[in-house]
Amino acid sequence: QVQLVESGGGLVQIGGSLRLSCAASGGTFSSYVVGWFRQAPGKEREVVGVANYNGGRTYYGDSVKGRFNISRDNAKNTVSLQMNALKPEDTAVYYCAAAAGTFRWSDYAIGERYAYWGQGTQVTVSS
């Protein structure tokens, strides 16, 4: 099993940037596809970004394309999410997750494919 711990959340102004990090332990990190998801109050969880085993293939949710970047460092067992040009609608709790199985690439956008989750970190975008 892998344990995930997010960090880097906080309050940021509209148009600002923030970098989230997720540290993994307890498993072979490079054997997991990893993703970032978010959930705002009263809304469903949505995918933000996904990175394959070596980070060479990525996927982004439509609402963050061109603004967010997911990257991973398997040597350090970390996955990061660089968030730029932040908007109020980006306000949410952000979760790091690792998928335990092998699925079609498009299925990694689905939260139910992920077996391991961090505790979440709050991101608030405000003027």
MIZA-894074 format. One record per residue (C-alpha): residue in one letter; chain; x, y, z. Coordinates in nm, 4 decimals, decimal comma. Layout:
N
<rec><resn>A</resn><chain>A</chain><east>X</east><north>Y</north><up>Z</up></rec>
...
***
This chain:
127
<rec><resn>Q</resn><chain>A</chain><east>0,0000</east><north>0,0000</north><up>0,0000</up></rec>
<rec><resn>V</resn><chain>A</chain><east>0,1025</east><north>0,3584</north><up>-0,0561</up></rec>
<rec><resn>Q</resn><chain>A</chain><east>0,0372</east><north>0,6513</north><up>0,1744</up></rec>
<rec><resn>L</resn><chain>A</chain><east>-0,0067</east><north>0,9984</north><up>0,0299</up></rec>
<rec><resn>V</resn><chain>A</chain><east>0,0334</east><north>1,3351</north><up>0,2001</up></rec>
<rec><resn>E</resn><chain>A</chain><east>-0,0461</east><north>1,6617</north><up>0,0249</up></rec>
<rec><resn>S</resn><chain>A</chain><east>0,0994</east><north>2,0011</north><up>0,1048</up></rec>
<rec><resn>G</resn><chain>A</chain><east>0,1142</east><north>2,3485</north><up>-0,0415</up></rec>
<rec><resn>G</resn><chain>A</chain><east>-0,2454</east><north>2,4609</north><up>-0,0240</up></rec>
<rec><resn>G</resn><chain>A</chain><east>-0,3481</east><north>2,8024</north><up>0,0961</up></rec>
<rec><resn>L</resn><chain>A</chain><east>-0,5035</east><north>3,1353</north><up>0,0088</up></rec>
<rec><resn>V</resn><chain>A</chain><east>-0,4025</east><north>3,2984</north><up>-0,3184</up></rec>
<rec><resn>Q</resn><chain>A</chain><east>-0,5251</east><north>3,5974</north><up>-0,5139</up></rec>
<rec><resn>I</resn><chain>A</chain><east>-0,7036</east><north>3,5744</north><up>-0,8446</up></rec>
<rec><resn>G</resn><chain>A</chain><east>-0,4490</east><north>3,5302</north><up>-1,1211</up></rec>
<rec><resn>G</resn><chain>A</chain><east>-0,1856</east><north>3,4021</north><up>-0,8832</up></rec>
<rec><resn>S</resn><chain>A</chain><east>0,0012</east><north>3,0731</north><up>-0,8732</up></rec>
<rec><resn>L</resn><chain>A</chain><east>0,0336</east><north>2,7916</north><up>-0,6260</up></rec>
<rec><resn>R</resn><chain>A</chain><east>0,2237</east><north>2,4654</north><up>-0,6261</up></rec>
<rec><resn>L</resn><chain>A</chain><east>0,0868</east><north>2,1580</north><up>-0,4547</up></rec>
<rec><resn>S</resn><chain>A</chain><east>0,3034</east><north>1,8633</north><up>-0,3634</up></rec>
<rec><resn>C</resn><chain>A</chain><east>0,2192</east><north>1,5073</north><up>-0,2706</up></rec>
<rec><resn>A</resn><chain>A</chain><east>0,4671</east><north>1,2818</north><up>-0,0953</up></rec>
<rec><resn>A</resn><chain>A</chain><east>0,4236</east><north>0,9068</north><up>-0,1241</up></rec>
<rec><resn>S</resn><chain>A</chain><east>0,5525</east><north>0,6360</north><up>0,1047</up></rec>
<rec><resn>G</resn><chain>A</chain><east>0,5036</east><north>0,2684</north><up>0,1660</up></rec>
<rec><resn>G</resn><chain>A</chain><east>0,4934</east><north>0,1428</north><up>-0,1896</up></rec>
<rec><resn>T</resn><chain>A</chain><east>0,6721</east><north>0,1382</north><up>-0,5228</up></rec>
<rec><resn>F</resn><chain>A</chain><east>0,5693</east><north>0,4833</north><up>-0,6342</up></rec>
<rec><resn>S</resn><chain>A</chain><east>0,6688</east><north>0,4324</north><up>-0,9970</up></rec>
<rec><resn>S</resn><chain>A</chain><east>0,4197</east><north>0,1471</north><up>-1,0307</up></rec>
<rec><resn>Y</resn><chain>A</chain><east>0,1206</east><north>0,3766</north><up>-0,9787</up></rec>
<rec><resn>V</resn><chain>A</chain><east>-0,0558</east><north>0,6115</north><up>-1,2105</up></rec>
<rec><resn>V</resn><chain>A</chain><east>-0,1163</east><north>0,9245</north><up>-1,0023</up></rec>
<rec><resn>G</resn><chain>A</chain><east>-0,3751</east><north>1,1946</north><up>-1,0221</up></rec>
<rec><resn>W</resn><chain>A</chain><east>-0,4935</east><north>1,5158</north><up>-0,8659</up></rec>
<rec><resn>F</resn><chain>A</chain><east>-0,8637</east><north>1,5612</north><up>-0,8035</up></rec>
<rec><resn>R</resn><chain>A</chain><east>-1,0584</east><north>1,8402</north><up>-0,6412</up></rec>
<rec><resn>Q</resn><chain>A</chain><east>-1,3922</east><north>1,8878</north><up>-0,4758</up></rec>
<rec><resn>A</resn><chain>A</chain><east>-1,5631</east><north>2,2163</north><up>-0,4020</up></rec>
<rec><resn>P</resn><chain>A</chain><east>-1,8503</east><north>2,2504</north><up>-0,1530</up></rec>
<rec><resn>G</resn><chain>A</chain><east>-2,1735</east><north>2,1238</north><up>-0,3020</up></rec>
<rec><resn>K</resn><chain>A</chain><east>-2,0034</east><north>1,9971</north><up>-0,6159</up></rec>
<rec><resn>E</resn><chain>A</chain><east>-1,8924</east><north>1,6583</north><up>-0,7385</up></rec>
<rec><resn>R</resn><chain>A</chain><east>-1,5296</east><north>1,5553</north><up>-0,7311</up></rec>
<rec><resn>E</resn><chain>A</chain><east>-1,3540</east><north>1,6272</north><up>-1,0591</up></rec>
<rec><resn>V</resn><chain>A</chain><east>-1,0259</east><north>1,5278</north><up>-1,2132</up></rec>
<rec><resn>V</resn><chain>A</chain><east>-0,7579</east><north>1,7944</north><up>-1,2349</up></rec>
<rec><resn>G</resn><chain>A</chain><east>-0,4589</east><north>1,6112</north><up>-1,3781</up></rec>
<rec><resn>V</resn><chain>A</chain><east>-0,3214</east><north>1,2607</north><up>-1,4240</up></rec>
<rec><resn>A</resn><chain>A</chain><east>0,0334</east><north>1,1410</north><up>-1,4868</up></rec>
<rec><resn>N</resn><chain>A</chain><east>0,1324</east><north>0,7948</north><up>-1,6047</up></rec>
<rec><resn>Y</resn><chain>A</chain><east>0,4073</east><north>0,5850</north><up>-1,4480</up></rec>
<rec><resn>N</resn><chain>A</chain><east>0,7011</east><north>0,7973</north><up>-1,5615</up></rec>
<rec><resn>G</resn><chain>A</chain><east>0,5136</east><north>1,1234</north><up>-1,6129</up></rec>
<rec><resn>G</resn><chain>A</chain><east>0,5571</east><north>1,1052</north><up>-1,9869</up></rec>
<rec><resn>R</resn><chain>A</chain><east>0,1848</east><north>1,0998</north><up>-2,0507</up></rec>
<rec><resn>T</resn><chain>A</chain><east>-0,0531</east><north>1,3405</north><up>-1,8832</up></rec>
<rec><resn>Y</resn><chain>A</chain><east>-0,4194</east><north>1,4265</north><up>-1,8873</up></rec>
<rec><resn>Y</resn><chain>A</chain><east>-0,5975</east><north>1,7407</north><up>-1,7691</up></rec>
<rec><resn>G</resn><chain>A</chain><east>-0,9537</east><north>1,8271</north><up>-1,6921</up></rec>
<rec><resn>D</resn><chain>A</chain><east>-1,1034</east><north>2,0746</north><up>-1,9367</up></rec>
<rec><resn>S</resn><chain>A</chain><east>-1,1345</east><north>2,3491</north><up>-1,6759</up></rec>
<rec><resn>V</resn><chain>A</chain><east>-0,7605</east><north>2,3578</north><up>-1,6024</up></rec>
<rec><resn>K</resn><chain>A</chain><east>-0,6021</east><north>2,2857</north><up>-1,9408</up></rec>
<rec><resn>G</resn><chain>A</chain><east>-0,3317</east><north>2,5366</north><up>-2,0234</up></rec>
<rec><resn>R</resn><chain>A</chain><east>-0,3146</east><north>2,6636</north><up>-1,6650</up></rec>
<rec><resn>F</resn><chain>A</chain><east>-0,2150</east><north>2,3620</north><up>-1,4542</up></rec>
<rec><resn>N</resn><chain>A</chain><east>0,0760</east><north>2,1234</north><up>-1,4925</up></rec>
<rec><resn>I</resn><chain>A</chain><east>0,1222</east><north>1,7861</north><up>-1,3253</up></rec>
<rec><resn>S</resn><chain>A</chain><east>0,4676</east><north>1,6385</north><up>-1,2813</up></rec>
<rec><resn>R</resn><chain>A</chain><east>0,6214</east><north>1,3551</north><up>-1,0866</up></rec>
<rec><resn>D</resn><chain>A</chain><east>0,9645</east><north>1,2683</north><up>-0,9541</up></rec>
<rec><resn>N</resn><chain>A</chain><east>0,9878</east><north>0,8949</north><up>-0,8979</up></rec>
<rec><resn>A</resn><chain>A</chain><east>1,3302</east><north>0,9282</north><up>-0,7378</up></rec>
<rec><resn>K</resn><chain>A</chain><east>1,1765</east><north>1,1459</north><up>-0,4685</up></rec>
<rec><resn>N</resn><chain>A</chain><east>0,8372</east><north>0,9724</north><up>-0,4602</up></rec>
<rec><resn>T</resn><chain>A</chain><east>0,6544</east><north>1,2960</north><up>-0,5220</up></rec>
<rec><resn>V</resn><chain>A</chain><east>0,3918</east><north>1,4317</north><up>-0,7575</up></rec>
<rec><resn>S</resn><chain>A</chain><east>0,3319</east><north>1,8027</north><up>-0,7955</up></rec>
<rec><resn>L</resn><chain>A</chain><east>0,0628</east><north>2,0248</north><up>-0,9367</up></rec>
<rec><resn>Q</resn><chain>A</chain><east>0,1666</east><north>2,3685</north><up>-1,0593</up></rec>
<rec><resn>M</resn><chain>A</chain><east>-0,1383</east><north>2,5923</north><up>-1,0746</up></rec>
<rec><resn>N</resn><chain>A</chain><east>-0,1228</east><north>2,9214</north><up>-1,2641</up></rec>
<rec><resn>A</resn><chain>A</chain><east>-0,3738</east><north>3,1924</north><up>-1,3517</up></rec>
<rec><resn>L</resn><chain>A</chain><east>-0,5933</east><north>3,0824</north><up>-1,0656</up></rec>
<rec><resn>K</resn><chain>A</chain><east>-0,9618</east><north>3,1666</north><up>-1,0663</up></rec>
<rec><resn>P</resn><chain>A</chain><east>-1,2207</east><north>3,1740</north><up>-0,7878</up></rec>
<rec><resn>E</resn><chain>A</chain><east>-1,3742</east><north>2,8585</north><up>-0,9356</up></rec>
<rec><resn>D</resn><chain>A</chain><east>-1,0493</east><north>2,6755</north><up>-0,8624</up></rec>
<rec><resn>T</resn><chain>A</chain><east>-1,1313</east><north>2,6997</north><up>-0,4924</up></rec>
<rec><resn>A</resn><chain>A</chain><east>-1,1634</east><north>2,3460</north><up>-0,3594</up></rec>
<rec><resn>V</resn><chain>A</chain><east>-1,0005</east><north>2,0754</north><up>-0,1552</up></rec>
<rec><resn>Y</resn><chain>A</chain><east>-0,7345</east><north>1,9127</north><up>-0,3710</up></rec>
<rec><resn>Y</resn><chain>A</chain><east>-0,6553</east><north>1,5453</north><up>-0,3344</up></rec>
<rec><resn>C</resn><chain>A</chain><east>-0,3641</east><north>1,3394</north><up>-0,4535</up></rec>
<rec><resn>A</resn><chain>A</chain><east>-0,4481</east><north>0,9816</north><up>-0,5517</up></rec>
<rec><resn>A</resn><chain>A</chain><east>-0,2780</east><north>0,6676</north><up>-0,6779</up></rec>
<rec><resn>A</resn><chain>A</chain><east>-0,4415</east><north>0,4007</north><up>-0,8914</up></rec>
<rec><resn>A</resn><chain>A</chain><east>-0,3751</east><north>0,0391</north><up>-0,7978</up></rec>
<rec><resn>G</resn><chain>A</chain><east>-0,4871</east><north>-0,1270</north><up>-1,1185</up></rec>
<rec><resn>T</resn><chain>A</chain><east>-0,4286</east><north>-0,1030</north><up>-1,4917</up></rec>
<rec><resn>F</resn><chain>A</chain><east>-0,7071</east><north>0,0594</north><up>-1,6883</up></rec>
<rec><resn>R</resn><chain>A</chain><east>-0,7720</east><north>0,2221</north><up>-2,0219</up></rec>
<rec><resn>W</resn><chain>A</chain><east>-0,6004</east><north>0,5580</north><up>-2,0190</up></rec>
<rec><resn>S</resn><chain>A</chain><east>-0,9319</east><north>0,7448</north><up>-2,0390</up></rec>
<rec><resn>D</resn><chain>A</chain><east>-1,0528</east><north>0,5675</north><up>-1,7256</up></rec>
<rec><resn>Y</resn><chain>A</chain><east>-0,7839</east><north>0,7310</north><up>-1,5130</up></rec>
<rec><resn>A</resn><chain>A</chain><east>-0,9976</east><north>1,0445</north><up>-1,5151</up></rec>
<rec><resn>I</resn><chain>A</chain><east>-1,2443</east><north>0,8577</north><up>-1,2966</up></rec>
<rec><resn>G</resn><chain>A</chain><east>-1,1885</east><north>0,8865</north><up>-0,9253</up></rec>
<rec><resn>E</resn><chain>A</chain><east>-1,3196</east><north>0,5370</north><up>-0,8576</up></rec>
<rec><resn>R</resn><chain>A</chain><east>-1,0132</east><north>0,3949</north><up>-1,0359</up></rec>
<rec><resn>Y</resn><chain>A</chain><east>-0,7932</east><north>0,5203</north><up>-0,7545</up></rec>
<rec><resn>A</resn><chain>A</chain><east>-0,7416</east><north>0,3076</north><up>-0,4459</up></rec>
<rec><resn>Y</resn><chain>A</chain><east>-0,5217</east><north>0,5392</north><up>-0,2424</up></rec>
<rec><resn>W</resn><chain>A</chain><east>-0,5959</east><north>0,8964</north><up>-0,1441</up></rec>
<rec><resn>G</resn><chain>A</chain><east>-0,4344</east><north>1,1701</north><up>0,0560</up></rec>
<rec><resn>Q</resn><chain>A</chain><east>-0,6167</east><north>1,3721</north><up>0,3183</up></rec>
<rec><resn>G</resn><chain>A</chain><east>-0,6549</east><north>1,6749</north><up>0,0928</up></rec>
<rec><resn>T</resn><chain>A</chain><east>-0,5308</east><north>2,0312</north><up>0,1014</up></rec>
<rec><resn>Q</resn><chain>A</chain><east>-0,7478</east><north>2,3415</north><up>0,0786</up></rec>
<rec><resn>V</resn><chain>A</chain><east>-0,6932</east><north>2,5927</north><up>-0,1996</up></rec>
<rec><resn>T</resn><chain>A</chain><east>-0,8826</east><north>2,9188</north><up>-0,1811</up></rec>
<rec><resn>V</resn><chain>A</chain><east>-0,8677</east><north>3,1760</north><up>-0,4602</up></rec>
<rec><resn>S</resn><chain>A</chain><east>-0,9961</east><north>3,5144</north><up>-0,3620</up></rec>
<rec><resn>S</resn><chain>A</chain><east>-0,9656</east><north>3,8781</north><up>-0,4472</up></rec>
***
